[in-house]
């Protein structure tokens, strides 16, 4: 740090004191101008009434004649020592003493500085001053309204760590403005942006061992927050001063104050007065009292220390100081002062209000998309964000998933209550432990492992722990309930405490009601238990709990990849942000079977061909894999179509056996189902993990005729065009549109006759596929129309079977499909079903032929005997042969000695690449990975492989 740099800062300071408000900073100075400005500034400070007690002129003389050490390092703030390391104070004070006499003497004094270096430092400071005109009007660009695809306002988003609600200055009560000015900047409407006395006082305090403060005005605080940053060094302070002057010159006082009340940090991850009023008092600004306004103003300087919730006594003292300052400034009368001083600070957070998390999972996914171009977009000053979301459909999806998960627990787990959230009469340690367990009910894998005792379904009512007769609920139970930091995750739910053994309950505001318990195990709640409830009628509330089971739903436009709606779990909260639609890697089960069937169709196998359901064995590194059907039955020879419609594992395995595993993996890669599929036979039944979002995208590509799409959450036009992937709008090339028309017809059959026949009533414009992983740990259904695809997943965060003693065959059809139906029943109301149908895909070369249904479906009322089948032109064979190839006999000898299937192919490998590496599977073509040369499809297979 040089004397020239300090002089450059003095020139900035002098411009504040002696220049007209509308005069911009000069570009440079000559030596005479520097001396005049230093002289003016020095004499201004010396004549300051509040500083005269220091006798500044005598002090400067003494310092200039001394050894240059103004304060001992022992008494000086460490930051000041760091800032002024190696600075020659003796030369500086000698310079100041010579230039602080009369103007004439200052001009005659030796310069002791290099004018060129002074101008260079001065220009460096000004070069860091940003254009303040970008914030001259309107809300900050860091705050952006968010709209759905139909232009409906959803919410506002902010830059990181800037959570606020914007309010115009005319929406701020006068007494709140007066409280802010009294607490922070009493000269706000008279200074030019810097309070010279406060600045010098802060500087001196830093050298006397006190906390290094900025001595900042409101204008400087806005400059720091918006433009400069909070680094504690002199360069930043000089830039801040210059920026403050530019703001005063360009904006005016009211605009500066408007920005201040919206950007100031108020503690508890809150910025701005409007959100602070809601956070601490659950009020709008207009409803605040004078006492509450003074409390909020008192928070500004030290929002952590003066927090009225965490430190009520400290906040009370600070409020009283602000009130006294308001009275001295003439903002309030003596009567108002006395009334405010005698009032208590009563905080009332909105934690007991139900949290509406309708859009939260969607917005969390959209934020990831927004983050990458955020800096560029801010520079372009874009005003708003348009989402791909349909807000009406989003509400349907969120509630349908909640209802579906609740139905599963009620019907199949027999509605067993797992226990209260906490108990206000127990110790803090006990409460903390209970709270952590509760969070795990709805949230993370890390907490779930702490709940081993609750993993099993309760079979008998749990007797309540004995309660001593002397235990009573304290009178301050509302305050004690507030201290239990659990928050209702669902709209309409409330947090309550049990006040008596007769199930009287109370709420944070002191209101009381009666609790009705509908759980099968009839739990007996204890005094002080904290529970979730929802209103039944004016007199009663019912006991509720979040389900253990979780799930996700995604709705996507099949043509564009726009995500129309998304829910990533039962409920979103601060403790539960795990988005299962995007983040949960799960086994898809039978959802991947269409890829084996598409591979076969591409190679010329047709829907009426026959496959044996007899046991089939596969040899894999001296291990044997032999899949069984879900119901362990063998229905003889069934058609290719029947195999997919009824999700027959043995048929899928024989189809794969015929076309070769490597061919199936090639199709999976092309559709991007897996980037690196594991080369193991069981992958065709969905043992390799993926996400619901990825599966929904892949099914969209099947539905739209093979056009590649990528999920998008925001408008991809205009400013967001750069987000578009270069692969988008290209075509998959592993299968043609003829194959895609055929697989679509087969999946229409899944709905009309197969595992999804419950949806048959909706007509022939719906296709889909169920999925169930090993031991029913993950259940799925994905269905699509000509325009949208809906994907549903249900399972536990810590994978375990969905089967229960009351429900031994949990499948995609009876767990996930009902949730799909809840969503689709709302969607179909907006469809003109009379003329709605799948269209012929461009380039498809097919012929439609009426053929008999080869397997009867007694459960269908019309007992159809014929269907219109779609064949690849020229491939129809009315008398197909039966494919029943057996594996070589030496494998049969190994069956008895083979390992358990679960050991061969883990149900839920945590990392597919790790499993592959550990097993070191070579990429080889075994006798089971390609069709035999005498098979009719060999020529097509060989041609497609480029051999």
TORMIGU-219771 format. One line per 10 residues: their letters; for each residue x, y, z of C-alpha. Coordinates in steps of 0.1 Angstrom, whole numbers, plus 2048, in hexadecimal, padded with zeros to 3 digits. Example, Ala and Ser with C-alpha at 12.3 -4.5 7.8 and 13.67 -1.06 7.14 Angstrom:
<recs>
as	87B 7D3 84E  889 7F5 847 .
</recs>
This chain:
<recs>
xxxxxxxxxx	800 800 800  80E 822 7F6  808 846 7FF  7FB 84B 7DB  7E0 831 7E1  7D4 843 801  7D4 864 7EF  7BF 855 7D3  7A6 84B 7EE  7A7 86E 7FC .
xxxxxxxxxx	79E 87C 7DA  77F 865 7D9  776 871 7FC  77B 896 7F3  765 893 7D4  748 889 7EC  74E 8A7 803  754 8C3 7EA  745 8BA 7C8  722 8BF 7BC .
xxxxxxxxxx	70C 8A0 7BE  707 89E 799  72C 8A3 790  73D 882 786  760 878 792  77C 88A 77E  792 873 769  7B3 880 778  7C3 89B 78D  7E2 8B1 78B .
xxxxxxxxxx	7F8 8B7 7A9  7E7 8D8 7B3  7C5 8C8 7B2  7D1 8AC 7C9  7DE 8C4 7E2  7BE 8D8 7E2  7A8 8BA 7E6  7BD 8AC 803  7BD 8CE 814  797 8D1 811 .
xxxxxxxxxx	791 8AE 81F  7AA 8B2 83B  79B 8D4 846  778 8C6 844  781 8AA 85D  794 8C1 874  777 8D9 876  75E 8BD 87D  74E 8C5 89E  74D 8A0 8A9 .
xxxxxxxxxx	772 89D 8A2  77F 8BD 8B2  783 8AB 8D4  7A0 897 8C3  7B2 8B8 8BA  7B9 8AA 897  7D2 8C5 88C  7E8 8C0 8AB  7E5 89A 8A7  7F1 89B 883 .
xxxxxxxxxx	80F 8B0 88D  819 899 8A9  815 87A 892  82A 88A 877  846 891 88F  844 86F 8A0  852 84D 895  834 845 87F  825 82B 896  802 839 89F .
xxxxxxxxxx	7F5 81B 8B3  805 7FC 8C1  7FE 7DB 8B0  7F1 7CE 8D1  7D4 7E7 8D0  7CD 7E7 8AA  7B4 7D2 898  7C6 7B5 887  7B4 7BD 866  7C2 7E1 868 .
xxxxxxxxxx	7E5 7D3 86D  7E1 7BD 84F  7D3 7DA 839  7EF 7F3 842  80C 7DA 843  82C 7EC 838  81A 80D 834  830 82C 83C  819 83F 854  834 859 85D .
xxxxxxxxxx	837 865 838  811 865 835  80B 87A 855  827 891 84B  815 896 829  7F4 89C 83B  802 8B4 854  811 8C9 838  7F1 8C9 824  7D8 8D0 840 .
xxxxxxxxxx	7E1 8F4 846  7D4 910 831  7CE 90C 80C  7EC 922 804  803 90E 81B  7F6 8ED 80C  7FF 8F8 7E9  822 902 7F4  828 8E2 807  83E 8C7 7F7 .
xxxxxxxxxx	829 8AD 7E6  839 88D 7F4  826 879 7D9  828 86F 7B5  80B 87E 7A2  80C 864 787  809 848 7A0  7ED 85A 7B2  7D9 85D 791  7E0 838 789 .
xxxxxxxxxx	7D3 82D 7AB  7B5 844 7A8  7AC 836 786  7B0 813 792  796 819 7AE  77D 829 796  782 80D 77D  773 7F5 797  753 80A 79B  738 7F8 788 .
xxxxxxxxxx	71C 808 774  701 80F 78E  6E6 817 774  6DD 7F2 770  6CB 7F4 791  6BB 816 78C  697 809 78D  682 7EA 793  68B 7CB 7A8  6AE 7BE 7A8 .
xxxxxxxxxx	6B8 7A7 78B  6C1 78D 7A5  69C 78B 7AC  688 77B 790  663 773 78E  65D 74F 783  640 746 76C  632 725 760  62E 71D 73B  60C 72E 73B .
xxxxxxxxxx	619 74F 74A  60C 748 76E  623 757 789  631 73B 79E  64C 74B 7B4  66B 761 7B4  68F 754 7B3  6AE 765 7C0  6D3 763 7BD  6E3 74B 7D6 .
xxxxxxxxxx	6DD 755 7FA  6C5 771 7F1  6A3 765 7FC  68C 783 7FD  66A 791 7F4  66D 7B2 7E1  65A 7D0 7ED  658 7F3 7DE  661 810 7F5  63D 81C 7F6 .
xxxxxxxxxx	634 7FA 805  64B 7FF 823  63A 810 842  649 832 84B  651 828 86E  665 80A 861  679 822 84B  67E 839 869  68A 81C 87E  6A3 812 863 .
xxxxxxxxxx	6B0 836 860  6B3 839 885  6C6 819 889  6DD 81B 86B  6E0 83D 85B  6D1 85C 86B  6E1 873 851  6D5 85F 834  6C1 87B 824  6DC 895 829 .
xxxxxxxxxx	6FD 884 820  70A 87D 7FD  70F 858 803  72B 858 81D  72A 864 841  74D 872 845  74C 873 86B  740 84F 86E  75A 844 856  777 854 869 .
xxxxxxxxxx	769 847 88A  769 823 87C  78C 828 86F  799 834 891  786 818 8A3  798 7FE 88D  7B9 80B 898  7AF 80A 8BD  7A8 7E5 8BD  783 7E6 8B8 .
xxxxxxxxxx	76F 7D2 89E  777 7DF 87B  757 7F0 86F  750 802 84F  73F 821 85C  728 81B 83F  709 82E 835  6EB 81D 827  6F7 827 804  719 817 80B .
xxxxxxxxxx	708 7F7 818  6F4 7F5 7F8  713 7FB 7E3  725 7DF 7F6  709 7C6 7F2  702 7CD 7CD  723 7D6 7BE  742 7D5 7D4  742 7B7 7EC  74C 7B5 810 .
xxxxxxxxxx	772 7B1 810  782 7C5 82B  79C 7DA 81B  7A2 7FE 812  79F 7FA 7EC  77C 7EB 7F1  773 808 808  77E 822 7EF  76B 810 7D3  74C 80E 7E9 .
xxxxxxxxxx	74E 833 7F0  751 83B 7CB  734 823 7C3  71E 833 7DE  724 855 7CE  71A 848 7AC  6FA 839 7BB  6F1 85A 7CC  6F7 86C 7AB  6E3 854 795 .
xxxxxxxxxx	6C7 846 7AB  6BC 85D 7C7  6B6 856 7EB  694 844 7E8  6A2 82A 7CF  6C0 823 7E6  6A9 81E 804  692 808 7F0  6AF 7F1 7E6  6BB 7F2 80A .
xxxxxxxxxx	69B 7E5 81A  69B 7C8 800  6BF 7BD 801  6CA 7C0 825  6D1 7A0 837  6BA 799 854  6C6 777 861  6B8 754 85E  6C0 753 839  6A9 771 832 .
xxxxxxxxxx	6B0 790 81E  699 7AF 81F  680 7BD 836  661 7AE 827  66C 78A 82B  67B 793 84D  659 79E 859  64A 77D 84F  667 769 85E  668 779 880 .
xxxxxxxxxx	644 785 885  630 773 86A  623 795 85F  621 7AB 840  635 7CB 843  616 7E0 846  60B 7CD 864  62B 7D2 879  62A 7E6 899  643 801 8A1 .
xxxxxxxxxx	654 7E9 8BA  657 7CE 89F  664 7E7 886  67F 7F2 89E  688 7CE 8A5  68D 7C7 880  6A2 7E7 87C  6B7 7DB 89A  6BF 7BB 888  6D1 7CB 86B .
xxxxxxxxxx	6F2 7D2 87C  6F6 7B0 88D  6DB 798 880  6E9 77A 892  6EE 78B 8B4  6CE 7A0 8B4  6B7 783 8A8  696 786 8BC  690 760 8B9  6B3 754 8C3 .
xxxxxxxxxx	6BC 771 8DA  69D 783 8E6  6AE 797 902  6C9 7A5 8EC  6AF 7AD 8D1  69A 7BF 8EB  6B7 7D5 8F6  6BF 7DD 8D1  69B 7E5 8CA  69A 7FE 8E7 .
xxxxxxxxxx	6B9 810 8DA  6A8 813 8B8  688 820 8C7  69B 83A 8DB  6AC 845 8BB  68B 848 8A9  67E 85E 8C5  69C 875 8C5  699 878 89F  675 883 8A3 .
xxxxxxxxxx	667 865 891  651 859 8AE  640 86B 8CC  647 865 8F1  627 852 8F4  630 83B 8D7  653 836 8E5  645 82C 907  62C 814 8F8  646 803 8E2 .
xxxxxxxxxx	65F 801 8FF  646 7F0 915  63B 7D6 8FB  64B 7B4 8F9  65B 7A6 8D9  644 789 8CF  652 775 8B2  63A 760 89E  64B 74D 883  637 73D 867 .
xxxxxxxxxx	645 71B 86F  623 70D 879  613 718 859  612 6FC 83F  62E 6FE 826  622 6FD 802  63D 6E9 7F0  629 6E5 7D0  645 6F3 7BA  664 6EC 7CF .
xxxxxxxxxx	670 6CC 7BF  66B 6DB 79D  67C 6FB 7A5  69A 6E8 7B4  69E 6D6 793  699 6F6 77F  6B3 708 793  6CE 6F0 787  6C5 6F9 764  6C5 71E 76C .
xxxxxxxxxx	6E7 71E 77E  6FD 718 760  6F4 737 74C  6EB 74C 76B  708 764 768  703 76B 743  6DD 770 749  6E3 788 765  6FA 79D 74F  6DE 79D 735 .
xxxxxxxxxx	6C6 7A9 750  6AB 790 748  68C 798 75B  67A 777 761  67C 751 75E  662 73C 74B  660 718 755  655 6FA 741  63E 6F2 75D  618 6F1 75B .
xxxxxxxxxx	60E 6FD 77E  5EC 6ED 77E  5FB 6CC 774  617 6D0 78E  5FD 6D3 7AA  5EC 6B3 79D  60D 6A0 79D  618 6AB 7BF  5F7 6A2 7D0  5F2 681 7BC .
xxxxxxxxxx	614 675 7C7  60C 67E 7EC  5EB 66C 7EA  5FA 64E 7D9  615 64A 7F4  5FB 64F 80F  5E5 635 7FF  601 61C 7FF  607 620 824  5E2 620 82D .
xxxxxxxxxx	5D9 601 818  5F8 5EC 818  60A 5F5 838  5E9 5F7 84B  5EE 61B 856  606 617 873  610 636 887  636 637 88C  638 651 8A9  639 676 8B1 .
xxxxxxxxxx	652 68F 8A3  65F 69A 8C5  654 6A1 8E9  656 6C3 8F8  65A 6B4 91C  679 6A0 913  69D 6AD 914  6AC 6C0 8F7  6C2 6A2 8EF  6A5 68B 8EE .
xxxxxxxxxx	691 6A4 8D9  6AE 6A8 8C1  6B0 682 8BC  68B 680 8B6  68C 69C 89D  6A8 68C 88A  695 66C 888  677 67F 87B  68A 690 860  695 66E 854 .
xxxxxxxxxx	670 664 84F  66E 67B 831  692 682 828  6B4 675 824  6C6 654 822  6DF 660 83D  6C3 664 857  6B0 645 84D  6CB 62D 85A  6C3 63A 87E .
xxxxxxxxxx	6A0 62C 87C  6A6 607 87C  68D 601 897  672 611 882  679 5FF 862  662 5E3 869  63C 5E7 868  62C 5E8 88A  616 5CA 88F  607 5D2 8B1 .
xxxxxxxxxx	5FE 5F3 8C2  61C 601 8D4  613 607 8F9  61A 62B 904  637 632 91B  62A 638 93F  625 65D 947  629 668 96B  60A 678 979  61E 696 984 .
xxxxxxxxxx	627 6A0 961  614 6BE 955  616 6D3 935  628 6F4 93D  615 715 937  62F 71F 91E  628 701 907  622 717 8E8  645 724 8EB  653 701 8F1 .
xxxxxxxxxx	641 6F5 8D2  651 711 8BE  673 704 8C8  66D 6E2 8B8  67B 6E8 896  666 6D1 880  651 6DF 865  630 6D2 855  63A 6C5 832  618 6C5 823 .
xxxxxxxxxx	5FF 6E0 81C  5E3 6DF 836  5F8 6CE 851  601 6DE 872  619 6D8 88F  608 6D1 8B0  610 6C5 8D4  5FB 6AD 8E8  5EE 6BE 907  5DB 6A2 918 .
xxxxxxxxxx	5D5 67D 918  5B3 684 909  5C5 68F 8EA  5C1 6B4 8EE  5DA 6C6 8D8  5E8 6E9 8D6  5F9 6FF 8BB  614 719 8BB  5FC 736 8BE  5EC 727 8DE .
xxxxxxxxxx	5CD 71A 8CD  5C0 6F7 8D7  5AB 6DC 8C7  5A3 6B6 8C8  5B8 69C 8B7  5A8 67E 8A6  5BE 65F 8A0  5B6 648 882  5D5 632 882  5CF 60D 885 .
xxxxxxxxxx	5E8 607 8A1  5D5 621 8B7  5F4 633 8C4  5F2 643 8E7  603 664 8E5  615 672 904  612 695 913  629 6AC 900  62B 698 8E0  630 6AD 8C1 .
xxxxxxxxxx	61C 6A0 8A3  60F 6AA 880  5EA 6AF 87D  5D1 6BB 862  5AF 6CA 867  590 6B4 865  576 6CD 86F  572 6EB 886  577 6D7 8A5  58F 6BA 89C .
xxxxxxxxxx	5B0 6B4 88C  5BD 692 880  5DF 683 887  5F5 680 868  618 675 85F  62F 675 841  631 653 830  651 63F 832  64E 635 80D  659 64F 7F3 .
xxxxxxxxxx	654 655 7CE  657 66C 7B1  643 677 792  64F 688 772  638 695 756  64A 69D 735  642 6AA 712  64C 68E 6FB  654 6A5 6DE  66A 6BF 6F0 .
xxxxxxxxxx	675 6B0 711  665 6CC 725  65E 6C0 748  63A 6CB 74E  638 6BF 772  64E 6AE 78B  64D 6A2 7AF  66C 693 7BF  65C 685 7DF  640 686 7F8 .
xxxxxxxxxx	648 6A9 803  664 6C3 801  672 6D4 820  692 6E4 82B  69C 6C1 839  690 6AE 81A  69D 6BA 7F9  6A6 698 7EA  696 698 7C7  68E 674 7C0 .
xxxxxxxxxx	683 67C 79C  6A7 687 793  6BE 67B 7AF  6B2 658 7B8  6C4 63C 7A6  6AD 61E 7A6  6A8 5FD 794  68E 602 778  684 5DD 776  66D 5D5 759 .
xxxxxxxxxx	66D 5F9 74C  68C 5F0 737  67C 5D2 726  670 5E6 708  695 5EA 6FE  699 5C5 6FA  679 5C3 6E6  683 5E1 6D0  6A4 5D0 6C8  691 5B1 6BD .
xxxxxxxxxx	678 5C5 6A8  695 5D7 697  6A4 5B6 68E  683 5AA 67E  673 596 69A  64D 59C 699  632 5A0 6B4  621 57F 6AC  640 569 6AF  640 54F 6CB .
xxxxxxxxxx	658 54B 6E8  659 52F 701  655 537 726  669 519 730  686 51F 748  6A4 52F 737  6C8 530 744  6E4 548 73D  709 542 742  71D 55F 750 .
xxxxxxxxxx	740 55A 75D  739 538 76B  719 544 77B  6F6 53D 770  6D9 556 76D  6B6 548 768  69A 562 76A  677 558 775  656 569 76F  648 57F 78A .
xxxxxxxxxx	62D 565 792  645 547 78D  62E 539 772  635 52A 74F  619 531 736  629 51D 71A  62E 52D 6F9  623 551 6F8  626 56D 6DE  640 588 6DE .
xxxxxxxxxx	624 5A1 6E4  617 58E 702  63A 58D 711  63C 5B3 712  617 5B9 71B  619 5A3 739  63E 5AA 741  649 586 73F  66D 583 74A  674 562 739 .
xxxxxxxxxx	667 56F 717  67D 58E 71B  69B 578 723  695 562 704  690 580 6EE  6B2 58D 6FA  6C1 56B 6F5  6B6 56B 6D1  6C2 58E 6C8  6E1 590 6DE .
xxxxxxxxxx	6E8 5A4 6FD  700 5BB 6EB  6E5 5C6 6D3  6CE 5CF 6EF  6EA 5E3 700  6F0 5F6 6E0  6CB 601 6DF  6CD 60B 704  6EB 620 6FE  6DC 631 6DF .
xxxxxxxxxx	6BD 63B 6F3  6D4 646 70F  6C2 630 728  6E5 628 735  706 638 72B  719 61A 736  702 5FC 738  710 5DE 74B  715 5C0 734  702 5A7 749 .
xxxxxxxxxx	6E3 595 73F  6CD 5A1 75C  6CF 5C5 74F  6B2 5BC 738  69B 5B9 757  6A6 5DB 765  6C2 5D3 77E  6D7 5F1 775  6CC 611 786  6C0 631 776 .
xxxxxxxxxx	6A9 64E 77F  685 655 779  68E 675 765  6A4 661 74E  68A 646 749  66F 65F 741  686 670 728  68D 64E 717  668 645 715  662 667 705 .
xxxxxxxxxx	67A 65E 6EA  668 63E 6E4  647 651 6E2  652 66D 6CB  661 656 6B0  685 656 6BC  68D 67B 6BD  6A7 682 6D8  69A 69A 6F3  6A9 6A6 714 .
xxxxxxxxxx	695 6B0 733  691 6D6 736  681 6EA 752  683 70D 743  67A 71E 723  695 714 70A  690 732 6F3  6A2 753 6F5  6BA 756 712  6B9 731 719 .
xxxxxxxxxx	6C1 725 6F6  6E5 71D 700  6D7 702 717  6CB 6ED 6F9  6E0 6CE 6F4  6F0 6CA 6D2  6E2 6A6 6D2  6BE 6B2 6D6  6A8 6AC 6B7  6C0 691 6A9 .
xxxxxxxxxx	6B2 66F 6A3  6BA 64E 6B4  6C8 637 69A  6C9 614 6AA  6A4 60F 6A1  68E 61D 686  66B 62C 687  65C 60B 67D  669 5FB 69D  65D 619 6B1 .
xxxxxxxxxx	63A 616 6A3  63A 5F1 6AC  647 5F5 6CF  62D 611 6D5  612 5F9 6CA  61F 5DE 6E2  61F 5F7 6FF  5FB 601 6F6  5F4 5DC 6FB  603 5DE 71E .
xxxxxxxxxx	5E7 5F6 726  5CC 5E4 712  5D3 5C1 71D  5F2 5BF 733  600 5CA 755  5F0 5EC 752  5CD 5E2 748  5BF 5F7 764  5C5 615 74C  5B2 605 72F .
xxxxxxxxxx	594 61B 734  5A8 639 727  5AA 62B 704  5C4 622 6EA  5D7 643 6EC  5EA 638 70A  609 621 70B  61F 618 728  633 5FF 73C  634 5F4 760 .
xxxxxxxxxx	655 5ED 773  65D 5D9 792  680 5D3 79E  68C 5B4 7B1  679 5AD 7D2  662 5CA 7C9  67A 5E4 7D6  673 5FD 7BA  652 600 7A8  64B 615 788 .
xxxxxxxxxx	633 61E 76D  639 634 74F  61D 63C 737  61B 652 719  602 662 701  60B 671 6DF  616 691 6F2  620 68B 716  631 670 72A  62B 66A 750 .
xxxxxxxxxx	644 657 765  63E 64B 788  656 63B 7A1  64E 62D 7C4  667 61E 7DD  67A 624 7FD  698 63B 800  6AB 61F 810  6A0 603 7F8  68B 5E8 807 .
xxxxxxxxxx	66E 5D3 7FB  64C 5E4 7F7  63C 5C2 7FF  62B 5C1 821  619 5A5 834  5F9 5B4 826  606 5BA 803  61D 59F 7F7  61F 5A8 7D2  627 5CD 7CF .
xxxxxxxxxx	62C 5D6 7AA  62D 5F3 793  609 5EB 78A  5FB 5EE 7AD  612 608 7BD  61F 620 7A2  603 61D 789  5E7 62A 7A0  5FC 64A 7A4  5FF 64D 77E .
xxxxxxxxxx	5D9 649 77C  5D3 665 795  5E8 67C 77F  5DB 670 75E  5B7 673 768  5BC 698 76A  5D1 69A 74B  5B8 688 735  59D 6A2 73D  5B0 6BA 727 .
xxxxxxxxxx	5B2 6A1 70A  598 69E 6EE  599 678 6F0  581 673 6D2  59B 67C 6B8  5BB 676 6CD  5D1 65A 6C1  5F5 651 6B9  600 65A 695  614 646 67D .
xxxxxxxxxx	639 64F 680  64A 65E 663  65E 645 64F  64E 626 65F  648 60A 647  62D 5F5 658  60E 5E1 650  5F0 5DC 667  5E2 5B8 667  5C6 5AA 67C .
xxxxxxxxxx	5D1 58B 68E  5C2 576 6AA  5CC 57C 6CE  5DF 55D 6D6  5DB 55F 6FC  5B9 565 70B  5B3 580 725  595 574 739  596 593 74F  58D 5A9 731 .
xxxxxxxxxx	568 5AE 72E  567 5AF 708  57D 58F 705  58D 59C 6E5  598 581 6CD  5AA 596 6B3  5C0 5B5 6B3  5CF 5CA 697  5F4 5C3 698  60F 5D9 689 .
xxxxxxxxxx	629 5C6 675  649 5D1 664  63E 5D0 63F  646 5AE 630  64E 59D 650  62C 58F 65A  62D 569 65F  60B 55A 668  61B 53B 675  63A 545 689 .
xxxxxxxxxx	651 52C 698  656 528 6BE  677 535 6CB  682 51E 6E8  6A8 51C 6E5  6B9 50B 702  6DC 512 70F  6F8 4F9 70B  6F5 4DC 724  715 4E3 737 .
xxxxxxxxxx	704 501 747  6E9 4EA 755  704 4D9 76A  70D 4F9 77A  6EA 503 785  6EB 4F0 7A6  70C 500 7B0  705 523 7A4  703 540 7BC  6E3 551 7C6 .
xxxxxxxxxx	6D5 568 7AC  6D8 586 7C3  6FD 57F 7C7  702 57D 7A2  6F0 59D 79A  6EC 5B5 7B8  6C9 5C3 7BC  6D5 5E6 7C2  6FA 5EC 7BA  703 60E 7C9 .
xxxxxxxxxx	71B 615 7AD  717 603 78C  73A 60C 781  748 5FF 7A1  736 5DE 79D  741 5DB 77A  765 5E2 783  765 5C9 7A0  757 5AE 78A  76D 5B8 76C .
xxxxxxxxxx	755 5AC 752  766 5AA 730  754 5B7 712  750 597 6FF  736 587 6E8  72C 566 6F8  716 54C 6E9  6F8 55D 6F9  700 581 6EC  6F8 57C 6C7 .
xxxxxxxxxx	6DE 568 6B3  6E9 548 6A4  6F2 548 67F  6D5 531 676  6BC 54A 686  6A7 55D 66C  6B2 57E 67B  6D7 577 678  6DB 589 656  6CA 5A8 664 .
xxxxxxx	6DE 5A7 684  6FF 5A3 671  6F6 5BF 65A  6ED 5D7 677  70E 5CE 689  721 5D8 66A  731 5B6 666 .
</recs>
